[in-house]
Amino acid sequence: MLILAACGLVVGGLGYYLVLCAVRPFGACRKCDGSGETERWRKTRTCPRCRGKKLRLRLGRRAHNAWRRTYDAGTD
């Protein structure tokens, strides 16, 4: 029974993440916390990960886009 409950939580969490990636494919940058700037040696600089855009493509959405490109390239 405990294993079934754990599997349900995993499947539910995965389903939630898939819907989140479909509805909101961009999330706040984790390096700058969505501010677009980082502090290094007491100087404010543009975040190198998001390049100041404050948002990054989610990992799940990046994987989905790669799968779509591969699928589209393989079918005529």
N, C-alpha and C positions, 0 to 999 in steps of 0.2 A: 504494500500500500504506500509506503514511504517513497519507494522508487517511482511509482506512478505519479505521485504528487511532484517529485523533483522533475520528472520528464515534462509534466504539464507546465511547470514554471519556466523551464528552458524553452519549450515551444512557444509559450505565451510571450516571453521576452524577445525571442527571435522574431515573432510575428509583429510585435510592436516596433522593433527596430526597422524591419522591412517597410512597414507603413510610414514610419518617420522618414526614411530615406526617399520614399516616393513623393511624399507631401512636401518635405523641407530638405532638399538635397544638400543645402549648405548649412554648416554649423559654425559657431564662433571659433576662431583660431585659438588653439590651446596654448600656444607660446605667449601671445600677447593678451589673452583673455578677451579678445574682440575689440581691443582699443586701437590696433593698427601700429602701435609703437612699443618698442622695448627699451629698457634702460641698460646701458652697458658702459662701465667706467664713468658713471655719473653723467652720462650724456644720453639724451633721448634720440633714438634712431628709428627708422622705419623697420617694421618687423620683417625679417628675411623669409619667413615661411609664407605669410599671406601677402607680402609686398605692400602692406598698408591698406589692403582691401577689407580687412577685419573678418573675412569669412573664408572658410576652406571647404572643399568638397568632402563630404563624409566618406569614410572608408567603404561602407556598403554600396554607396552610389558609384564610387570609383570602380568597384568590382563589377557592378551591374553594367556600367558603360563599357568596360573591357569585354565582358561577355557578349554584349550586343554587337560590338564591332567585329568580334570573332565570328559570331553567328551570321551576321550580314555578309561578311567577306566569304563565308563558306557556302552560301546559298546563292543561286542565280535568280 
